[in-house]
Amino acid sequence: MKVFVFAENQKALLELCCGARQIGERIEAIVINSQDDKDTEVADKVWSIPQQDNAMLEDYTETIAALLEREKPDLLIFEPTKRCKLIAGRLAAMAGTSVMTDLIELTKEGEGSHLVYGGAAIRKEKLNTSLAIATIGPGVLQGSKETGKGEIELFPFVEPIRKIKVLNKEQKPKLSVNLPSAKRVIGVGRGIAKEEDLGMIRQLADVINAEVGCSRPIAEAERWMPKETYIGVSGLMLAPEVYMAIGISGQVQHTVGMNRSKVVIAINKDKNAPIFGQADYGIVGDLYKVVPALLDQLK
Ligand SMILES: Cc1cc2nc3c(=O)[nH]c(=O)nc-3n(C[C@H](O)[C@H](O)[C@H](O)COP(=O)(O)OP(=O)(O)OC[C@H]3O[C@@H](n4cnc5c(N)ncnc54)[C@H](O)[C@@H]3O)c2cc1C
């Protein structure tokens, strides 16, 4: 199978290229203006599209479509960012196919699995068109040690029929965390009573060298943490080495985002909380006593 890979972030591109070797024999990356040697180490070929002034990522859709038309890969995989999903959808419409979104598994035969009904069930699907398109989250495809041949070829930019006009650009406050690549993650939930108490969780994170994420209500309802940091079916899908759930009940919509973690530790005052069903280690207790005690010992 010939697999093409496109991602917004270089780290995701490298991870997807390495992982794609699990399912395909030939891996080719599509990048905007690649001058980075790292790209060439993981793909058999890198298609480099010249960067355009004031172009949005979506403006490269027609160029990617032209490349697909000429090179005819069997599968095109994307990092599951909003922008990449937009491009994936438009390309699928152009190619008369569909997109398998947010896959949690993809086989060599091209069968993808993804969560439906808010994470309560898994749907398996396979596209029966010559080109299949999928978006795949971090940690789903396990990396391979095989490297590529490192050839870069320029592919000319195709002017989009309807170009997006950029009126204004404003810097978004940069997130100081990169949860998908963190080896240790603390997830904090509604067990926390006040926003100030997050300080105690951050202290614990510093001590164990972890990043802090949260359950959806902490981001969406309380707005104590950025939306980009909540974990679960409608947020981030993570697979860290260690996940510590503090004051999180463990509803399925949350656990599907963390149940691929290698080790799960849960702290909850309710011994019947569903999160303990996912945990390798569980502490039944009030987090306001357990977290300071842990800090005391770990420091
Ligand atoms: C379509 C849909 C999509 C959703 N997507 C997501 C998603 O992506 N991510 C997500 O997280 N949720 C999602 N949800 C919401 C999800 O169903 C849960 O409501 C949410 O995960 C619960 O968050 P929580 O565990 O923080 O809060 P709660 O369920 O309120 O749990 C709080 C927990 O803290 C414990 N606790 C309280 N005080 C203490 C204390 N002092 N010490 C120790 N423990 C304490 C309680 O025993 C309880 O178990 C979604 C829901 C729907 C319907």
The ligand as a Gaussian input file, in Angstrom:
#p B3LYP/6-31G(d) Opt

LIG

0 1
 C      -21.383000      13.942000      23.742000
 C      -20.548000      14.117000      24.975000
 C      -19.191000      14.283000      24.822000
 C      -18.386000      14.429000      25.956000
 N      -17.032000      14.551000      25.779000
 C      -16.228000      14.588000      26.885000
 C      -14.809000      14.630000      26.743000
 O      -14.243000      14.651000      25.636000
 N      -14.063000      14.663000      27.872000
 C      -14.618000      14.644000      29.133000
 O      -13.863000      14.668000      30.125000
 N      -15.949000      14.605000      29.270000
 C      -16.773000      14.595000      28.207000
 N      -18.122000      14.567000      28.370000
 C      -18.647000      14.712000      29.750000
 C      -18.615000      13.388000      30.516000
 O      -19.767000      12.650000      30.232000
 C      -18.547000      13.655000      32.036000
 O      -19.641000      14.454000      32.395000
 C      -17.254000      14.327000      32.458000
 O      -16.138000      13.609000      31.978000
 C      -17.209000      14.346000      33.987000
 O      -16.116000      15.107000      34.403000
 P      -15.511000      14.891000      35.849000
 O      -15.141000      13.476000      36.014000
 O      -14.488000      15.931000      36.042000
 O      -16.735000      15.303000      36.802000
 P      -17.716000      14.426000      37.665000
 O      -18.339000      13.351000      36.865000
 O      -18.594000      15.399000      38.351000
 O      -16.772000      13.705000      38.708000
 C      -16.079000      14.355000      39.739000
 C      -15.416000      13.250000      40.558000
 O      -14.616000      13.842000      41.563000
 C      -14.749000      13.096000      42.756000
 N      -14.464000      14.017000      43.860000
 C      -15.203000      15.065000      44.310000
 N      -14.576000      15.691000      45.314000
 C      -13.426000      15.007000      45.520000
 C      -12.360000      15.161000      46.443000
 N      -12.340000      16.161000      47.318000
 N      -11.352000      14.284000      46.396000
 C      -11.342000      13.255000      45.490000
 N      -12.322000      13.064000      44.601000
 C      -13.352000      13.933000      44.615000
 C      -16.179000      12.585000      42.743000
 O      -16.278000      11.420000      43.541000
 C      -16.394000      12.319000      41.266000
 O      -16.098000      10.974000      40.937000
 C      -18.948000      14.421000      27.260000
 C      -20.324000      14.258000      27.397000
 C      -21.115000      14.109000      26.278000
 C      -22.598000      13.935000      26.455000

